[in-house]
Structures are given as C-alpha cells and as structure tokens.
Amino acid sequence: MPYVPHTELDTQEMLAVIGAKSIDELFREIPANLRVAPGALNLPPALDEQRLMAHLTEIASKNIDCTKMTCFLGAGIYDRYVPATVGAVISRGEFLTAYTPYQPEASQGYLQTIYEFQTMISELYGMDLANASMYDGATSMAEAAIMATGIKNVDRVVVSDAVHPHYREVLATYCWSIGVEVVTTPSIDGVTKDWNADGSACIIVQYPNFFGCIEDLAAARKAADEAGALLVVVADPVACALLRSPGSLGADVVVGEGQPMGIAMGLGGPVVGLFATKKEFVRHIPGRIVGKTKEAHGDRPGYVMTLRTREQDIRREKATSNICTNEALMALAATVYMIALGKNGMTQVATSSVRNTQYAISALTSVGAKVKFGGKVFGEFVLSLPKNATVVRDAMIAKGFLAGLPLGGYYEGMENDLLVAVTEIRTKAQIDAFAAAMKEVLA
Amino acid sequence: MTSGRMQLMPEPKLIFDKSRPGRIGCNVPRCDTPEVDMSAVVGETRDDLHLPEIAELDLLRHFTNLSQINFGIETGFYPLGSCTMKYNPKINEQTARLAGFANLHPMQPVETIPGALEILNGVQEMLCEITGFSTITLQPLAGAHGEMTCLMLVKAYHESIGQANRTIVLVPDSAHGTNPASAARCGYSVKSIPTDAAGNTDLAYLEQTLAEIGSDVAALMLTNPSTLGLFEPNIEKICKMVHEAGGQVFCDGANMNAMVGTTRPGDHGFDCMHLNLHKTFSTPHGGGGPGCGAIGLQSHLEPFLPAPVIRSTGDKVVADYDRPKTIGRVSGFYGQFLMEVRAYTYLRAFGKEHIADISRYSVLNANYVRERLKDVLPPAHDRPCMHECILTAEKYKKEHGVRALDISKRLMDYGFHPPTNYFPLIVPECFMIEPTETESKETLDEFCDALITICQEAIDTPDVLHDAPSTRVVGRLDETLAVKNLDVRWWPKS
C-alpha cells in the first residue's frame, strides 16, 4: 500500500482497541446503498514509483516547453532567471509541508518570512503595507475592485481595456456575482487617456499595461481624484524595481502577479497574487496579514497572523473576502528571489530587460515589422506584422521560437499584431536568431 | 517559566538587519545587448528601492535557520483537523519539476501542450469516478475559491431558469467560515441551520425553514462528513427536501478524505462540490497555500462552467472556449497546473487497487485516537467518527481553569503540532484531531500518551500549561498586542 504504514497486525490491534471487527464496521453510518466496495471504482491500475516516473516523463515530453523553444511570450507570465537558491529553500520539508501558521509558536520561521515578504512587496510598490499574498494577479485585482466598492459604497468600477484581458474576465465574473457594474474604458494609441470615472468606486490601470506601454499614473491619479474614486494599479513587480513606484505616483491599491520573481511558469499555476495598499485601508483588505508582537510573559519578539477579525473563519459572512489559503509557498519563492537579487540584482534584471527589449525592437523593425504604439515601453511591445499574427506565431514555433501572443483574439482589428516580451535571460544571439527567423517567415 | 532548549538560541534577525551595501546573493545573467539611455526609453526611474543585500551563503543560512523553527509534516505529527495533513510524496515533487511541465507558458498555443491537457483531463476523469460527478473543473485556485465557483454556477443556473429571486443560502452552524463568506461573495444572504443533539442536521428545523422560505432558497451548503467528523446519515433525504423546494445542494469537500473509494458524494444527491486537492490528494500545503480547488458538478450545471473547459473528444483532449453560457473565468489561466501534476501522480500511485485505503485507514486512525483518548478527553458525540474526531476539554476549563488552547500549546513541548481548536464553534473547548492514513500506530500512541500526560498536568500543575510552550523559540505570543500596535513591515532606517 503506498504511503500507508499499517501492517495487518497493526490493523488488528487497533480494531481490538476500538472494539470493531473490521474497518468496514467503522463505516456503518453510511447507508449501505451509498457505499462502494474497495477496488470497485473504475480507475487505472496502480503504478510503482519507477513506472510512475517513466509515465509522467513520457507525458511531459509530449509538450513543447520553453526549454525546447526560445520564449518571447509574456502577457503576464514571464520566462525569467530563477536563482538556484529558490528551489533549495522552497523544497525544505519544514516549509513545503507546513500549513497555515495558526499556532505561531510552532511557525515562527514561516511567519518571519511572510513579514519579510510583506516588507519587500511594500517597498517595490511604494506602499505602506502588503498582505501575505493572494491566489494570483487576476483574482487579486478583482478583490481590490470589490474592496474599493466597499470603501466607497459605490457598485461601479472602471477598468482600462489595456489591462490584461484575462484579468478583466475574472473581474467581470466576480463583479457579476456580487452585483457590481464594470465599465471598460478604451485605450488610445496603447495608453489610457479617458477615464469616465464619475460615480465609480475605483479606476483600474495596468503598469506597464498589457501592451507593454508605461501608463501615466499621475494623470490617472488626477482622474480618480476628480471622480472621488480610488486608483487601483496592476503592477509588474520587476518593472517596479526600475520605474517610479505606483505608490509614489499616488496609487491607493497596488496588485500584481508575483510569478516573475522566482516562480516557474508552470502553465500559469501555482503563481502568487500581490496586494498592497495604504495604511488607512488596512481593515478592509482581503486575506492574511502577519504582524510583529512579543511574548505575553516575556520580551522576545515574534510574529503572528493579525487583524484576524476581517477573516472568514471568524467573521463568516461579514468577512472582507472568502479567501482562506493564500499562496505562502510561492510568496516564499518570491521572498528568496527578492533577497537573492536584492536591490542591485533586481535593478539589473529590470535594466537588462529594457536593453534587450530595445535591441529586439531595432532587430525586428529591420526585418519588416513595425512597432504599433509610440509610447514608452518597459520589457514588452506590440509588433505590427504585414500578415496574420497567428499564422506568423505558428510558423515561428516550427523554427524554435515562441514568438509572442497574437492579439486578434482579444482586440478587434489587431489580427496582425503580436505582443512580444524580451526578458533579461534572452541573449543578443537569441534575439538576432529570432529576427532572422522572423525575416524568413515574413518574406 | 521554564527556559527550554530553543530559547537559548539567539533571536532570529530580520534579513534587513543583515544587509550590507554591495553584496548580492546570486549570479545574475549578464546582459550583452547595447546600453540605452534609460530615461529616454522608460522615463523617470526610481532611486528609492530598499531591498536587502546579502551574500548567497548567508541567504541560505537565513532560511535554513528559519525552517528549523517551523513545524511541517516532515518534522512531526500534525493532526490539524479539517486540514488533512498527510504525507506529501516526494515522487510528486519530482514529476511536477519535469521541464515539460514546469516550463510551459499558459498562453502558448494549446496544440503545443497535449501532455498538459492529458494531465488535466486525467485528473478530471479520475476525480469524476471518485466523486460520482459527471464533470470536474480544475480552474479554481483553492477550496474557498471552489466553493465560490460552485455558488456562481448555482446562481447562473437559477438565472437561466428564471429564478434569480432565490437569494438565500442555508449554512449549518457547524460549517467552515468560508461557506457563509463565499455565499456573501456571491451576493447571497445567509441563514444558519442548527445541528441536533446527535450531531446531524436538524431535519425538523430544515423542513420548517424550507416551508417558510423555500422559494427564496438558492442552495444548502453541507459539509459531509460534517465538521463534527460524523457522516450525515440523512443525506439523501436532505438533498431531496432541498430539491423539492427548488434549491441546489453543495457539498463542502474538505472532508473527502473519509470517503475516497468508499462512498461518492455525487451519488448522495449533491448538485456540486468542491475538493481540496491540497488536503485529500496530497499536494503540499506550503505554509498556507497553494491550495488547489477542483469542483465537481452534475450535468445541469455544466453549461455554466468557467472556460476553457478541458475535455476529451475520444481521440484527443481539447480546450473548449466555445461556452456561450459560461460564468466567465474565475482565475488567470488553467488553475494550479503543477499541483494537478502532483495530484495525478498521487492518484496513479494508488490506482484502482489501493484508492480505498485512503478513507479506510484515515477512518481507522481517527477512531483509534478517539478510543484511546475518550477517558481524558470525551468525544462530543457517542458515535463512530469518520476521518477526524471531535473531543472536548470542557471539564479542565471548569474544574482547573485550563483551556483547550493551553493543552494545545503544551503539546508543542512534547514535539507535536496541536490539533485544531475551537472549531467547530458549537462544541465547547473543542479539539478536532485528524490523524490521516499516513500515520503509524506508534506515532498515534506517542501522541495519545502525551495528551494523557498533559491532561494529568492540567489537574496537578495547571500553570505549566498556562505558560506553555516553553521549549519553542518563543513563548506564548501576545496576539492582542499585535492588533493594538500594528506592525506589518520593517521600515528602512534613514
């Protein structure tokens, strides 16, 4: 029996203590017509460990993963450098197999790492505080919008169409369910200018936005102020190591996807949602938050989950959100990443992304493609092609490149546009080869 | 108070206090493309970033030392009720790290990920068979997220048949807090249903409630086995009563470990349920996430599923985006994919032959603990329990001023993680002990022996318990102070 330690003798001894004749007898409260006999389910046969690994290796080999092609696809999930220390730390059983630190005296290690995580996310985003993490960037944004409707007591939110389309879909689902109206405002030449913010709880903008363009957050702040709305910014934490922080430009809530900081792309999960805000909103935030305290009968400092009366297990239907688990393990990966790179390493990663992106723009525009939008970009840009972007993307896969995201499925009239990301791990040689392959495909 | 071994260790420092300008903890990729005029390209840049600067070895020591003051399943017995802290097999970690899974981009074309779709479809098909539901989706990212998704499906279903007026969700008083919170998140109001003296849903109360407000009821959210660790013997009748009133019945699957291979909620009359793959199907809890929240449903809810729907067309698996009635996305991409790889690996290790061992030995272990402790900590109900047992320490509070929390804190001094306390809310001074099937008889005996000793200490030397734990890196922490003097981050000194 895999993973079950009981010998036949153990089972007999235990049944004798219980006073039962068989394990079946312990299930007697389940009506007989609802029981199935052991072994009766129609499942595949058991595999031993050797065969299991071979079986999974074979399935994995059917995928064309990003070690088999050079990745220029981003759109919210990025192929970035992961320091070896990240995997080493998050594989430690004391972290990997712990649960929520309900008993702080037995969980000081994790609680301290979360306090460090909260600090560094606050720093990157330029905010007063951050929570212990959310499920992913998309749900974090939806939670921020719903938090804003609670603070403002207004059931309407405005979102730019230059926010990630999947994030907007999740926002729409959450808001439909709770009766909040979502208004989408169109971007112009790749950036958001008109907000239609009157009567809204918040306006939501992405930084850099889905097209890679750097939005004018100061202007968004002004629009929010004029409408009496909160400014919610969806920000790439890596870009925030270089660009002015959303907090310094007036954001009320900053959310984002933490995957670029040390987490495998993994088909998009598990990743980690980031959530930071101003101190005045701390009692409205969803999810867990860790605070520093000290011993009740001593002076040693320690860490605990705090402001617990916001949470579902105590507040039930009056909780700020239904979220229970966060993404602690992924937050730990991001914590190790932020410390391993530190101030200089993260700035270097961001700077290298900009350099590689600029180099890619010059290489690709010399082979017959154009840059669609004129504004400033960080590490991603929209490339206008002389032919259908999906056709080009598929042809590029055959040449060993994951060329980007065709935008025709998301935006009307953008069938020839491709969203291209260039991270710090792309080399000059890879970019040159990418441009050369593109030249052949476009010819 | 006694000073134990761990308290002789120096206080752990924050990483920020170890930082020294100019150090770095990794070997960053070197950039070989031309330099650019940064302000011309991206505009104004920041000069106010405070992140730590630490050498690589010091980084590892920091986290290794922190790990050693953290309790995990691999540290010791972790009988946290309702959380199913079972062994997380190492082979699952290996398969999830295969390059062909870990390096997939969620927006690469589906034609390039047939293996990933095979995993997702494989998990779905096996979970359908185990739960008895016709459809499973893996898009929800955690248990509570799955609950919410189920209620959204119920809402969409009611809207589709012209019954959007159903605005009340019934939730038993023993339910997890996520149930009422998820209902509120879907715009429902919540009405509590009491539990009867035997520990079952109060049928008379339910019947009367349905008679009075049945036409407004959208759903009943029922945990089965209940949070009292008891199987609801009237489950078929309850589902029938709610259905006759036009409501749907949701099963909170937190306690699926008691049922795997033995009974199927889809056969009980439920319309939908959520599963916690991080509980029942061994994906690691990771300190409070990632969760992993599959949901199962009957065919009438299927049209409303979040897109894309991963399904088999016979010869191949497809991602179906053509879902006109969908509620929309509930998460960014395909769900917790690398957790699904782990769940797939786990399910294939058990297979048809062994899958029922999960419920059989978890129930055996819980009943064994219940029996061994019944004289010192009486069970809340005099019935066989399922995968967890609910005991009460009420007499120690009344007679010796020792609370369940004190007993729990003392367990840490004996090397065990405490069970869940004070939940379910309806049992005074409650312990919820869930041993899981992966614990041996010896471990259970050591744990029970420790608890029996501690219960005697509660009588003889109650202050030892009030001061517990005394062997951890910190003594009992002041949680009220944490709220009063809110300190949730370090600030740079300048």
Contacts between the chains, C-beta under 8 A, distances in Angstrom:
chain1	res1	chain2	res2	distance
A	1	B	354	5.6
A	1	B	357	5.1
A	1	B	361	8.0
A	2	B	89	7.5
A	2	B	349	4.7
A	2	B	350	6.1
A	2	B	354	6.3
A	3	B	86	7.6
A	3	B	87	5.4
A	3	B	89	6.1
A	3	B	282	7.9
A	3	B	349	7.6
A	3	B	437	7.6
A	3	B	438	5.2
A	4	B	357	5.2
A	4	B	361	5.0
A	4	B	437	5.2
A	4	B	438	6.4
A	5	B	438	6.9
A	5	B	439	7.3
A	5	B	440	4.1
A	5	B	441	7.9
A	6	B	361	5.7
A	6	B	364	7.4
A	6	B	440	7.3
A	6	B	441	7.2
A	10	B	440	7.2
A	10	B	441	4.6
A	11	B	364	6.7
A	13	B	441	6.8
A	14	B	364	5.9
A	14	B	365	7.7
A	14	B	368	4.6
A	14	B	441	6.0
A	15	B	364	7.4
A	17	B	368	6.1
A	17	B	371	5.4
A	17	B	372	6.6
A	18	B	364	7.8
A	18	B	367	5.0
A	18	B	368	6.0
A	18	B	371	4.9
A	19	B	371	7.4
A	20	B	367	7.3
A	20	B	384	7.8
A	23	B	360	4.9
A	23	B	361	7.8
A	23	B	363	7.1
A	23	B	364	5.5
A	26	B	363	5.1
A	26	B	364	6.5
A	26	B	367	5.5
A	26	B	384	5.3
A	27	B	231	7.8
A	27	B	262	6.0
A	27	B	263	7.7
A	27	B	363	6.8
A	28	B	384	6.9
A	29	B	230	7.2
A	29	B	231	4.6
A	29	B	233	5.4
A	29	B	383	6.8
A	29	B	384	6.5
A	30	B	231	5.2
A	30	B	233	7.7
A	30	B	262	7.2
A	30	B	263	5.2
A	31	B	233	6.7
A	31	B	235	7.9
A	31	B	236	7.0
A	34	B	235	7.7
A	34	B	236	7.5
A	34	B	263	5.0
A	34	B	264	7.7
A	34	B	267	5.7
A	34	B	268	6.1
A	35	B	262	6.2
A	35	B	263	5.4
A	36	B	261	7.2
A	36	B	262	6.6
A	36	B	263	6.6
A	36	B	264	6.6
A	38	B	261	6.3
A	38	B	262	7.5
A	38	B	356	3.8
A	38	B	357	7.9
A	38	B	360	7.0
A	39	B	352	6.2
A	39	B	353	6.1
A	39	B	356	6.7
A	41	B	129	5.3
A	41	B	130	6.5
A	41	B	261	6.1
A	41	B	352	6.2
A	41	B	355	6.1
A	41	B	356	7.8
A	42	B	129	5.5
A	42	B	352	7.3
A	43	B	126	5.8
A	43	B	129	5.7
A	43	B	130	7.5
A	43	B	347	7.4
A	43	B	351	5.9
A	43	B	352	4.2
A	43	B	355	6.0
A	44	B	126	7.6
A	44	B	348	6.5
A	44	B	351	5.9
A	44	B	352	6.7
A	45	B	351	4.8
A	45	B	352	5.7
A	45	B	353	6.6
A	46	B	348	7.2
A	46	B	349	6.4
A	46	B	350	5.9
A	46	B	351	2.9
A	46	B	352	7.0
A	46	B	353	5.0
A	46	B	354	5.5
A	47	B	348	5.0
A	47	B	349	6.4
A	47	B	351	6.7
A	49	B	91	5.4
A	49	B	349	7.4
A	52	B	91	6.0
A	52	B	95	7.4
A	52	B	345	6.1
A	52	B	348	5.9
A	52	B	349	5.9
A	53	B	91	6.6
A	53	B	94	6.6
A	53	B	95	6.7
A	55	B	348	6.8
A	56	B	95	4.1
A	56	B	98	6.4
A	56	B	341	7.2
A	56	B	344	7.6
A	56	B	345	6.1
A	57	B	95	7.9
A	57	B	98	6.2
A	57	B	100	7.8
A	59	B	100	7.7
A	59	B	115	4.4
A	59	B	118	5.5
A	59	B	119	6.3
A	60	B	95	7.8
A	60	B	98	4.1
A	60	B	99	7.1
A	60	B	100	2.9
A	60	B	101	5.2
A	60	B	115	5.5
A	61	B	100	5.5
A	61	B	115	7.0
A	62	B	100	7.4
A	62	B	114	4.8
A	62	B	115	3.6
A	62	B	118	7.0
A	63	B	100	4.7
A	63	B	101	7.2
A	63	B	104	5.9
A	63	B	112	6.6
A	63	B	113	5.0
A	63	B	114	6.9
A	63	B	115	4.2
A	63	B	116	5.7
A	64	B	108	7.6
A	64	B	112	4.2
A	64	B	113	7.6
A	65	B	99	5.7
A	65	B	100	5.0
A	65	B	101	7.5
A	65	B	102	7.7
A	65	B	103	4.1
A	65	B	104	5.3
A	66	B	103	4.3
A	66	B	104	7.1
A	66	B	105	6.0
A	66	B	108	7.8
A	67	B	99	4.9
A	67	B	103	5.2
A	71	B	105	6.4
A	73	B	105	5.1
A	73	B	107	6.1
A	73	B	108	6.2
A	75	B	107	5.2
A	76	B	107	7.9
A	76	B	332	7.0
A	77	B	105	6.0
A	77	B	106	5.6
A	77	B	107	7.0
A	77	B	333	7.6
A	79	B	103	7.8
A	79	B	105	7.1
A	81	B	28	7.0
A	81	B	29	5.2
A	83	B	25	7.3
A	83	B	26	3.9
A	83	B	27	7.9
A	84	B	26	7.8
A	85	B	25	6.9
A	85	B	26	6.7
A	85	B	56	6.4
A	85	B	59	5.9
A	85	B	60	6.1
A	87	B	97	8.0
A	88	B	60	6.9
A	89	B	60	7.3
A	89	B	63	4.5
A	89	B	67	7.8
A	90	B	286	7.8
A	91	B	93	6.9
A	92	B	63	7.4
A	92	B	64	7.4
A	92	B	67	4.7
A	93	B	72	5.2
A	93	B	73	7.3
A	93	B	74	3.2
A	93	B	75	7.2
A	94	B	67	4.0
A	94	B	68	6.8
A	94	B	70	4.6
A	94	B	71	7.1
A	94	B	72	4.5
A	94	B	74	6.9
A	94	B	75	5.8
A	95	B	67	5.6
A	95	B	70	6.5
A	95	B	72	6.7
A	95	B	286	7.1
A	95	B	287	5.9
A	96	B	72	6.7
A	96	B	74	7.7
A	96	B	88	6.9
A	96	B	93	7.8
A	96	B	284	4.8
A	96	B	286	6.0
A	97	B	72	3.9
A	97	B	73	3.8
A	97	B	74	5.1
A	97	B	75	8.0
A	97	B	78	7.9
A	97	B	85	7.8
A	97	B	88	5.4
A	97	B	284	5.6
A	97	B	285	6.8
A	97	B	286	8.0
A	98	B	70	5.8
A	98	B	71	6.3
A	98	B	72	4.2
A	98	B	73	7.6
A	98	B	285	6.6
A	98	B	286	7.3
A	98	B	287	4.5
A	98	B	288	7.8
A	99	B	78	7.1
A	99	B	80	5.8
A	99	B	83	5.3
A	99	B	85	6.2
A	99	B	285	4.3
A	99	B	287	7.0
A	99	B	288	6.2
A	100	B	83	7.8
A	100	B	285	7.5
A	100	B	287	7.2
A	100	B	288	3.7
A	101	B	287	6.9
A	101	B	288	6.8
A	102	B	80	7.4
A	102	B	420	7.6
A	103	B	71	7.7
A	103	B	408	7.1
A	103	B	409	7.7
A	103	B	412	7.1
A	103	B	417	6.7
A	103	B	418	5.4
A	104	B	474	7.8
A	104	B	477	5.1
A	104	B	479	7.8
A	105	B	409	6.8
A	105	B	412	6.0
A	105	B	469	5.1
A	105	B	472	4.4
A	105	B	473	7.8
A	105	B	474	5.7
A	105	B	475	7.2
A	105	B	476	6.5
A	105	B	477	6.5
A	106	B	70	7.5
A	106	B	71	4.1
A	106	B	412	5.3
A	106	B	417	5.8
A	106	B	418	7.6
A	106	B	469	7.7
A	106	B	472	6.4
A	107	B	70	5.7
A	107	B	71	6.4
A	107	B	287	7.8
A	108	B	12	7.2
A	108	B	66	7.6
A	108	B	69	4.6
A	108	B	70	6.7
A	108	B	472	7.4
A	108	B	473	5.3
A	108	B	474	6.1
A	109	B	65	7.9
A	109	B	66	3.7
A	109	B	67	5.4
A	109	B	68	7.0
A	109	B	69	4.6
A	109	B	70	3.1
A	110	B	66	7.6
A	110	B	70	5.1
A	110	B	287	4.4
A	110	B	288	7.8
A	112	B	12	6.1
A	112	B	14	7.2
A	112	B	66	5.8
A	113	B	63	7.4
A	113	B	66	6.1
A	115	B	14	7.5
A	115	B	488	7.2
A	115	B	489	7.0
A	115	B	490	7.4
A	116	B	14	6.5
A	116	B	15	5.4
A	116	B	16	7.5
A	116	B	490	7.5
A	118	B	488	5.6
A	118	B	489	5.1
A	119	B	16	7.0
A	119	B	489	4.1
A	119	B	490	4.6
A	120	B	51	6.0
A	120	B	52	7.9
A	122	B	489	5.2
A	123	B	49	6.5
A	123	B	50	5.3
A	123	B	51	6.3
A	123	B	492	8.0
A	124	B	49	7.3
A	124	B	51	7.8
A	126	B	48	7.6
A	128	B	489	7.9
A	129	B	488	5.0
A	129	B	489	5.7
A	130	B	489	7.3
A	132	B	288	7.6
A	133	B	289	7.1
A	135	B	141	4.0
A	135	B	142	6.1
A	135	B	145	6.3
A	135	B	289	7.8
A	135	B	291	7.9
A	135	B	331	6.5
A	136	B	141	6.4
A	136	B	331	5.9
A	136	B	332	4.8
A	136	B	333	7.9
A	137	B	332	6.2
A	138	B	329	7.4
A	138	B	331	6.1
A	138	B	332	3.9
A	139	B	141	6.9
A	139	B	145	7.4
A	139	B	330	7.7
A	139	B	331	6.0
A	139	B	332	7.5
A	164	B	332	8.0
A	166	B	329	6.1
A	166	B	332	5.2
A	166	B	333	7.1
A	167	B	332	7.0
A	169	B	328	5.3
A	169	B	329	4.1
A	170	B	328	7.4
A	170	B	329	4.9
A	170	B	330	6.4
A	170	B	331	6.5
A	170	B	332	6.8
A	172	B	328	5.4
A	173	B	152	7.0
A	173	B	306	7.4
A	173	B	327	5.7
A	173	B	328	3.7
A	173	B	329	5.9
A	173	B	330	5.7
A	174	B	185	7.9
A	174	B	330	8.0
A	176	B	327	7.4
A	176	B	328	7.1
A	177	B	148	7.6
A	177	B	151	7.8
A	177	B	152	5.1
A	177	B	155	6.4
A	177	B	185	6.9
A	177	B	186	4.7
A	177	B	187	6.2
A	177	B	327	7.7
A	178	B	185	6.2
A	178	B	186	6.7
A	178	B	187	4.9
A	179	B	187	5.1
A	214	B	42	6.3
A	214	B	43	6.3
A	240	B	46	8.0
A	241	B	46	8.0
A	241	B	49	6.1
A	241	B	51	8.0
A	242	B	38	7.7
A	242	B	42	6.7
A	242	B	45	5.4
A	242	B	46	6.9
A	243	B	42	6.2
A	243	B	43	7.4
A	243	B	44	7.9
A	243	B	45	6.5
A	243	B	46	6.6
A	244	B	43	7.9
A	244	B	44	5.5
A	244	B	45	7.1
A	244	B	46	5.1
A	245	B	46	6.0
A	245	B	48	7.4
A	248	B	46	7.3
A	248	B	48	7.3
A	257	B	332	7.5
A	264	B	102	4.3
A	264	B	103	6.9
A	264	B	338	7.0
A	265	B	102	7.4
A	265	B	103	6.2
A	265	B	104	6.2
A	265	B	105	5.2
A	265	B	106	7.1
A	266	B	101	7.0
A	266	B	102	5.6
A	266	B	104	6.7
A	266	B	337	5.5
A	266	B	338	4.3
A	267	B	101	7.4
A	267	B	104	4.2
A	267	B	105	7.5
A	267	B	106	5.1
A	267	B	113	7.0
A	267	B	116	5.5
A	267	B	333	6.7
A	267	B	334	5.5
A	267	B	337	3.8
A	267	B	338	7.5
A	268	B	105	7.9
A	268	B	106	3.0
A	268	B	107	8.0
A	268	B	332	5.9
A	268	B	333	2.9
A	268	B	334	5.8
A	268	B	337	6.5
A	269	B	106	7.7
A	269	B	141	6.9
A	269	B	290	7.5
A	269	B	331	7.6
A	269	B	332	7.8
A	269	B	333	6.1
A	269	B	334	6.5
A	269	B	335	5.5
A	269	B	336	4.2
A	269	B	337	4.8
A	269	B	338	6.7
A	269	B	339	7.1
A	270	B	141	7.6
A	270	B	289	7.8
A	270	B	290	3.7
A	270	B	292	7.8
A	270	B	336	4.7
A	270	B	338	6.3
A	270	B	339	6.1
A	271	B	332	7.4
A	282	B	486	7.0
A	282	B	488	7.7
A	288	B	288	7.0
A	289	B	488	5.5
A	290	B	488	6.6
A	291	B	482	4.2
A	291	B	483	7.5
A	291	B	486	6.0
A	291	B	487	5.6
A	291	B	488	5.0
A	292	B	482	7.1
A	292	B	487	4.2
A	292	B	488	7.6
A	293	B	477	5.5
A	293	B	478	5.1
A	293	B	479	6.8
A	293	B	481	4.8
A	293	B	482	3.8
A	293	B	485	7.7
A	293	B	487	7.7
A	294	B	477	7.2
A	294	B	478	6.0
A	294	B	481	6.7
A	295	B	474	5.8
A	295	B	475	4.4
A	295	B	476	6.6
A	295	B	477	6.0
A	295	B	478	6.7
A	296	B	475	7.1
A	296	B	476	5.0
A	296	B	477	6.5
A	296	B	478	4.4
A	297	B	1	6.3
A	297	B	467	6.7
A	297	B	475	6.0
A	297	B	476	6.9
A	298	B	1	7.7
A	298	B	474	7.8
A	298	B	475	5.1
A	300	B	7	7.6
A	300	B	11	6.1
A	300	B	473	7.9
A	300	B	474	4.9
A	300	B	475	6.9
A	301	B	11	6.6
A	301	B	474	7.9
A	302	B	473	7.9
A	302	B	474	4.1
A	302	B	477	4.6
A	303	B	477	7.9
A	304	B	477	5.3
A	304	B	479	5.2
A	304	B	482	5.0
A	306	B	479	7.1
A	306	B	482	4.2
A	306	B	483	5.6
A	306	B	486	6.9
A	306	B	488	7.2
A	307	B	483	6.2
A	307	B	486	7.3
A	308	B	479	7.9
A	311	B	177	7.5
A	312	B	144	7.0
A	312	B	177	4.1
A	312	B	178	5.1
A	312	B	180	7.6
A	312	B	181	3.6
A	313	B	176	7.3
A	313	B	177	3.9
A	313	B	178	7.5
A	313	B	423	7.4
A	314	B	177	6.8
A	315	B	177	7.3
A	315	B	181	7.5
A	316	B	177	4.9
A	316	B	180	4.2
A	316	B	181	6.1
A	316	B	190	7.6
A	317	B	180	3.8
A	317	B	181	6.0
A	317	B	183	6.4
A	317	B	184	4.2
A	317	B	189	7.8
A	317	B	190	4.4
A	318	B	184	7.3
A	319	B	177	7.0
A	319	B	181	4.4
A	319	B	184	7.4
A	321	B	181	7.1
A	321	B	185	7.0
A	322	B	144	4.8
A	322	B	145	8.0
A	322	B	147	7.1
A	322	B	148	5.7
A	322	B	178	5.5
A	322	B	181	3.8
A	322	B	182	4.2
A	322	B	184	7.3
A	322	B	185	4.7
A	323	B	142	7.5
A	323	B	144	6.0
A	323	B	145	7.7
A	324	B	142	6.7
A	324	B	143	6.6
A	324	B	144	4.5
A	324	B	177	7.8
A	324	B	178	5.2
A	324	B	291	7.5
A	325	B	142	4.6
A	325	B	143	7.0
A	325	B	144	7.3
A	325	B	278	7.5
A	325	B	285	7.9
A	325	B	288	5.5
A	325	B	289	4.0
A	325	B	290	7.2
A	325	B	291	3.8
A	326	B	288	5.6
A	326	B	289	4.6
A	327	B	286	7.8
A	327	B	289	4.3
A	327	B	290	5.3
A	328	B	286	5.4
A	328	B	287	3.6
A	328	B	288	4.2
A	328	B	289	4.8
A	329	B	284	7.0
A	329	B	286	2.8
A	329	B	287	5.9
A	329	B	289	6.6
A	329	B	290	6.2
A	330	B	286	7.6
A	330	B	289	7.4
A	330	B	290	6.4
A	331	B	289	8.0
A	332	B	286	7.5
A	332	B	287	6.7
A	336	B	59	7.2
A	336	B	63	6.6
A	338	B	51	5.8
A	338	B	52	7.9
A	339	B	15	5.6
A	339	B	25	6.0
A	339	B	51	7.5
A	339	B	52	5.3
A	339	B	54	5.7
A	339	B	59	5.6
A	339	B	62	7.6
A	340	B	24	7.9
A	340	B	25	4.0
A	340	B	26	4.2
A	340	B	54	7.8
A	340	B	56	7.1
A	340	B	59	5.9
A	341	B	24	7.2
A	341	B	25	7.2
A	341	B	26	6.1
A	341	B	28	6.6
A	341	B	51	7.6
A	342	B	19	7.6
A	342	B	23	7.2
A	342	B	24	5.6
A	342	B	25	6.3
A	342	B	51	5.1
A	342	B	52	5.6
A	342	B	53	4.4
A	342	B	54	6.4
A	343	B	49	5.4
A	343	B	50	6.9
A	343	B	51	4.3
A	343	B	52	7.5
A	343	B	53	5.8
A	344	B	22	7.8
A	344	B	24	5.9
A	344	B	53	6.7
A	345	B	24	5.3
A	345	B	25	7.6
A	345	B	26	6.3
A	345	B	28	4.9
A	346	B	49	7.3
A	346	B	51	6.2
A	347	B	49	6.8
A	348	B	28	5.2
A	348	B	31	7.7
A	349	B	28	6.5
A	349	B	29	7.9
A	351	B	31	7.4
A	351	B	38	6.9
A	352	B	29	6.8
A	352	B	31	3.8
A	352	B	33	7.9
A	354	B	36	6.4
A	354	B	38	6.7
A	354	B	41	5.9
A	354	B	42	5.9
A	355	B	31	5.5
A	355	B	33	4.7
A	355	B	34	6.7
A	355	B	35	6.5
A	355	B	36	5.5
A	356	B	31	6.8
A	356	B	33	5.1
A	358	B	33	7.5
A	358	B	34	7.9
A	358	B	36	4.9
A	358	B	41	6.0
A	359	B	33	3.8
A	359	B	34	6.3
A	376	B	41	6.6
A	376	B	42	5.5
A	376	B	43	5.4
A	377	B	41	7.9
A	377	B	42	7.7
A	378	B	42	5.9
A	393	B	109	7.3
A	394	B	109	7.1
A	397	B	109	7.3
A	397	B	112	6.6
A	402	B	105	6.6
A	402	B	108	5.7
A	405	B	107	5.5
A	424	B	28	7.8
A	424	B	29	5.5
A	424	B	31	6.7
A	425	B	29	5.4
A	427	B	32	5.9
A	428	B	32	4.6
A	428	B	33	5.1
A	431	B	33	7.0
